[in-house]
Amino acid sequence: MRLRRLLLCLLVTGFLMVGIAWLNNNWSIRPLSRAQFLGRLDNAMTASRQWVLAVGDPTNSFLNEESSMLLHNPALMHIVADCALISGDEHLRSLAAVYFRVNRKPYRWGRLVDPNCPFERLPDDLFRRVDDYARWFLHAVVPTEYPLTAEDRADMFSPDKYRTGSATHQLLALHLYRKYNGSNPHLDWLIRHISMRIASEASIDFRVTDLYLQRIAFLLAAGQQDLVKRRWIERALDAQQADGGWSYSWYGWHPRPYRFQFAEETSTSHSTVQGMWITCMLKYRYLKWIENNYQ
């Protein structure tokens, strides 16, 4: 009997904790004023920008793993380039251009960073070996040069196949496809449909990991800002590290479910670039979202 009561108490406590976490993830107990939010947003954008510029500075005599991750990742450099475009920041624009100086074959992926750069086709065997979302990205920016197999195309345009990080990568690929090739009613519907599923995941996954930031950033990039809750933005800003960056994990929890590791929370290029993108888009592209959410 005592064991039953103990198990029942543990079960009730667990449900209460999950319920509180869910409420905290979706509603602000003490909403910020517009002035307060804008101040926090500006500070977060400035700090993350400084972190990214410092890590990506090619004049540094010591380039660490995070520098390499940033400078050699065309998707991250696409984000840096977009931040430069919408903010008019010449330093970020110069950083995006570094991609073409530090990579051995920059024009294979270069149109993710600069749509007007020269084109060099990836060898067919290498194209077939890269991850599915990487093939989607390449097809999105140069569809005539990178035709997809019937299976790959069905996957890229599937409305319900993917979840978690696979769904966010799919959404980014579809956003790129629309950005580089134009919209059509079915594509617009598909982006909205997948975005709504991603927003549903965001409402229940309260761990502010790299994936938490990615969901927000990609929803904003795809023009689905109405699905982004104010509380998600506030929690993302709260998770920014003292050095201006964001960490990949959250109190030991990794983006993948059930993966936990005790380790020091350090800022990473992947997370910080996404966090910077969130702040830039809200500041320069979605001021109306701020007006609608903060008085």
C-alpha positions in Angstrom: 0.0 0.0 0.0 2.8 2.4 0.9 4.6 1.7 -2.3 1.4 2.4 -4.2 1.0 5.7 -2.5 4.6 6.6 -3.2 4.2 5.7 -6.9 1.0 7.7 -7.1 2.7 10.7 -5.5 5.6 10.5 -7.9 3.2 10.2 -10.9 1.2 13.2 -9.8 4.3 15.2 -9.1 5.6 14.3 -12.5 2.4 15.4 -14.2 2.5 18.7 -12.3 6.1 19.4 -13.2 5.4 18.7 -16.9 2.3 20.9 -16.7 4.2 23.8 -15.1 6.9 23.5 -17.7 4.4 23.5 -20.5 2.7 26.6 -19.1 6.0 28.4 -18.6 7.0 27.6 -22.2 3.9 29.2 -23.7 2.7 32.0 -21.5 4.5 35.0 -19.9 3.6 35.5 -16.2 4.9 39.1 -16.3 4.8 40.4 -19.8 7.5 42.9 -20.8 6.6 46.3 -22.1 7.5 47.1 -25.7 10.4 49.3 -24.5 11.7 46.6 -22.3 11.5 44.0 -25.0 13.2 46.2 -27.6 16.0 46.9 -25.1 16.5 43.2 -24.5 16.4 42.5 -28.3 18.9 45.1 -29.1 21.3 43.9 -26.4 20.9 40.3 -27.6 21.5 41.2 -31.2 24.6 43.3 -30.4 26.1 40.6 -28.2 25.5 37.7 -30.6 26.8 39.8 -33.5 30.0 40.5 -31.6 30.4 36.8 -30.8 29.9 35.7 -34.4 32.3 38.4 -35.8 35.0 37.4 -33.2 34.7 33.7 -33.9 34.6 34.2 -37.7 37.5 36.7 -37.8 39.9 35.3 -40.4 42.8 37.4 -39.1 42.8 35.4 -35.8 46.0 33.5 -35.5 44.1 30.7 -33.6 40.9 29.4 -35.3 39.2 26.9 -33.1 36.6 24.3 -33.9 33.7 26.8 -33.7 35.5 29.1 -36.2 35.9 26.2 -38.6 32.2 25.2 -38.1 31.1 28.7 -38.9 33.4 29.5 -41.9 33.0 26.1 -43.6 29.2 25.7 -43.2 27.3 27.2 -46.2 24.0 27.1 -44.4 25.3 29.1 -41.5 27.0 31.5 -43.8 23.6 31.9 -45.6 22.2 33.0 -42.3 25.1 35.5 -41.8 24.5 36.9 -45.3 20.8 37.3 -44.7 21.5 39.1 -41.4 23.9 41.4 -43.3 21.2 42.0 -46.0 18.4 43.0 -43.7 20.5 45.0 -41.2 22.8 46.6 -43.7 25.8 45.5 -41.5 29.0 45.8 -43.6 31.0 43.7 -41.0 28.6 40.8 -41.4 28.6 41.2 -45.1 32.4 41.0 -45.1 32.2 37.9 -42.9 29.9 36.2 -45.4 32.4 36.9 -48.1 35.1 35.1 -46.1 33.4 31.8 -47.0 34.7 32.2 -50.5 38.3 32.7 -49.3 38.7 29.9 -46.8 37.1 27.0 -48.6 38.9 25.0 -51.2 35.8 24.6 -53.5 33.6 27.5 -52.4 31.5 27.7 -55.6 30.0 24.2 -55.2 27.8 25.4 -52.3 28.4 29.2 -52.8 24.9 30.1 -54.1 23.6 29.3 -50.6 25.7 32.3 -49.5 25.6 34.5 -52.5 22.9 33.8 -55.2 25.0 35.7 -57.8 28.3 33.9 -57.3 29.9 31.7 -60.0 28.6 28.1 -60.1 30.6 24.9 -59.9 28.7 21.6 -59.9 29.2 19.1 -57.2 30.3 15.7 -58.6 27.4 13.3 -58.9 28.8 10.7 -56.6 29.4 13.3 -53.9 25.9 14.7 -54.4 24.4 11.3 -53.9 26.3 10.8 -50.6 25.4 14.0 -48.8 22.5 14.1 -46.4 19.1 14.3 -47.8 18.5 17.8 -46.6 21.8 18.9 -48.2 20.5 17.6 -51.5 17.3 19.5 -51.0 19.3 22.7 -50.3 21.3 22.4 -53.5 18.2 21.6 -55.5 16.4 24.6 -54.0 19.1 27.1 -55.1 20.0 25.5 -58.5 17.2 23.1 -59.4 18.2 22.6 -63.1 21.7 21.6 -62.1 20.7 19.4 -59.2 17.5 17.4 -60.2 16.2 15.2 -57.5 15.3 11.5 -57.9 11.6 10.7 -57.6 12.2 9.5 -54.1 14.2 12.5 -53.0 11.6 14.9 -54.5 8.8 13.0 -52.7 10.6 13.3 -49.4 11.4 17.0 -49.9 7.8 17.9 -50.7 6.2 15.4 -48.2 3.6 17.1 -45.9 3.8 14.7 -43.0 6.9 12.5 -43.1 9.3 14.4 -40.9 9.5 15.5 -37.3 11.8 17.5 -35.0 15.1 18.5 -36.6 14.3 16.8 -39.9 11.1 18.9 -40.2 13.0 22.1 -39.6 15.6 21.2 -42.2 12.8 20.4 -44.7 11.1 23.8 -43.9 14.4 25.6 -44.6 14.8 23.7 -47.9 11.2 24.7 -49.0 11.8 28.3 -47.9 15.0 28.4 -50.1 13.1 26.8 -53.0 10.5 29.5 -52.8 13.0 32.2 -52.3 15.1 31.2 -55.3 12.4 30.0 -57.7 9.2 31.8 -56.7 6.0 30.7 -55.0 3.0 28.8 -56.0 -0.2 27.9 -54.2 0.8 24.3 -53.4 4.2 25.3 -52.1 2.7 28.0 -49.9 0.2 25.5 -48.5 3.0 23.0 -47.8 5.2 25.5 -46.0 2.2 26.6 -43.9 1.3 23.0 -43.1 4.8 22.0 -42.0 5.2 25.2 -40.1 2.1 24.5 -38.1 3.4 21.1 -37.2 6.7 22.6 -36.1 4.9 25.2 -34.0 3.0 22.4 -32.3 6.3 20.7 -31.4 7.6 24.0 -30.1 4.7 24.4 -27.8 5.4 21.2 -26.0 9.2 20.9 -26.1 10.3 23.3 -23.3 14.0 22.5 -23.5 15.8 25.6 -24.9 18.3 23.7 -27.0 19.7 24.3 -30.5 16.5 22.9 -32.0 14.4 25.3 -29.9 16.2 28.2 -31.6 16.1 26.5 -34.9 12.3 26.1 -34.8 11.8 29.8 -34.1 14.4 31.0 -36.7 13.1 28.8 -39.5 9.5 29.8 -38.8 10.4 33.4 -39.0 12.5 32.9 -42.1 9.6 31.1 -43.9 7.3 34.1 -43.1 5.3 32.2 -40.5 5.8 34.8 -37.7 2.2 34.6 -36.6 2.9 31.1 -35.3 5.8 32.3 -33.1 4.7 32.9 -29.5 6.1 35.8 -27.5 7.1 33.5 -24.7 9.3 31.4 -27.0 11.3 34.5 -28.0 11.6 35.6 -24.3 12.9 32.2 -23.3 15.3 32.2 -26.2 16.7 35.5 -25.1 16.9 34.3 -21.5 19.0 31.3 -22.7 21.7 33.6 -24.2 25.1 33.0 -22.5 27.1 35.7 -20.9 29.5 35.8 -23.8 26.7 36.6 -26.2 26.3 33.1 -27.7 23.9 30.3 -27.3 24.7 26.7 -26.3 23.7 23.6 -28.1 22.1 21.9 -25.1 20.0 23.0 -22.1 20.9 22.0 -18.6 22.5 18.9 -20.1 19.5 18.1 -22.4 20.4 17.7 -26.0 18.0 18.4 -28.9 17.4 14.7 -29.4 14.8 13.3 -27.0 16.2 11.3 -24.1 19.8 12.3 -24.6 21.4 13.9 -21.5 25.0 14.7 -20.6 26.5 16.5 -17.7 28.8 19.0 -19.3 29.6 22.7 -19.2 27.2 24.8 -21.3 29.4 26.6 -23.9 28.3 28.7 -26.8 28.4 27.1 -30.3 28.5 28.6 -33.8 25.4 26.6 -34.9 23.2 27.8 -32.1 24.5 31.4 -31.9 24.1 32.1 -35.6 20.5 30.9 -35.4 20.0 33.1 -32.3 21.4 36.1 -34.1 19.1 35.4 -37.0 16.1 35.5 -34.7 17.1 38.9 -33.3 17.9 40.4 -36.7 14.6 39.2 -38.3 12.5 40.6 -35.5 14.4 43.9 -35.4 14.5 44.5 -39.2 11.9 42.3 -40.8 9.1 41.7 -38.4 8.5 44.9 -36.4 4.8 44.4 -36.9 5.2 41.2 -34.8 6.7 43.2 -32.0 3.8 45.8 -32.3 1.2 43.0 -32.1 2.8 41.3 -29.1 4.0 44.2 -26.9 2.2 47.3 -25.8 
